[in-house]
Amino acid sequence: MSASTTTAPVVLTAKALLLDMDGTIVNSDAVVERCWRDWAVSHGLDPHEALKVVHGRQGYATMAILLPERPMELNYAENTEMLARETADTDGVAPVGGAAEFMAAIDGLPHALVTSADAALATARMTAAALPMPEVRVTAESVRASKPDPEGFLKGAAALGVDPADCVVFEDSAAGIAAGLAAGMRVIGIGPRAAAHAPTAHVPDLTSVRVTATAEGSIHLTLTPGA
């Protein structure tokens, strides 16, 4: 039986946690879809099809997939505009279910934010969702390649001084799950998008995750997957 259908508790042990932001701890779907629908329509694209590839990637990488013949310089320029618009629009941004309690539970434990957002957008959304910003973070400015490339997660592990195999990733998107797995890490898929992309385990939201720290410095994660 797959991890996305079993209701038996799953226990994973890690030395560090690497957290995606959008769709994983912050629900920003409303603003992401507003901005990218407008962009798709302005370029004569089907918004429904465009939204299938938006989540988890940096904007320039999404644009390169949707407009493969276009020079990358234009993608980088429009991505800068998109980031500014998304940063200014926090209407509807909220924590994912259980996120506040989860972030409180990992306070003081080794963890990092690994997001495709830049620093300004990450700060805006974490603030709008009233969630604490992790001290260690890997944002768009920190990497050369967007997810699904594993660079961001590998940098997060290195910043924490933890072997990739001892890290557990929290992700919601196909690109993010692929990146975490490619980094040699176990991946907990969060929410409905994640279930179809073969994460190590899947839960409906963070209310299904219980965190326990051990005296030896390990982190035990007890998951109650969705039915």
Secondary structure, DSSP 4 states (H G I P E B T S, - for coil): --TTT--S-EEEEESEEEE--BTTTEE-HHHHHHHHHHHHHHTT--HHHHHHHHTTS-HHHHHHHHSTTS-HHHHHHHHHHHHHHHHH--TT-EEPTTHHHHHHHHTTSSEEEE-SS-HHHHHHHHHHTT-PPPSEEE-GGG-SS-TTSTHHHHHHHHHHT--GGGEEEEE-SHHHHHHHHHTT-EEEEESTTGGGG--SEEESSGGGEEEEE-TTS-EEEEE----
